[in-house]
């Protein structure tokens, strides 16, 4: 497969993985980690928290693009790839937390669970590494069969 096709496959894979990470993280946070805060301003709806956290997905995808994580040839060493994915994910979480910090005057942003960012970092890093290994193994076997 050519490099442009591989880049598109990695990008598509990461979009799917980020969506799954988002859903899994909200499940974990709501089920186990979120301290429920009921006020007159926020009510019982989690919808504003869902919309706020959706901003994390494009941040992740943009930072991964800046780190050239969609190029297969840039990573031949497994540890180098793992460290680069961790750095990109950490920077994404820091950017998201800074946005939350500067938007802290809004009640929804002020009460946003910080455990979400930590869980999203851990889950997304793990799932991205597993996904990249699977697609790398698939592309390697498809090229050796030809």
Helices and strands as residue ranges (DSSP letters): H 3-28, I 29-33, H 47-53, H 55-66, G 72-74, H 78-102, H 107-110, H 114-144
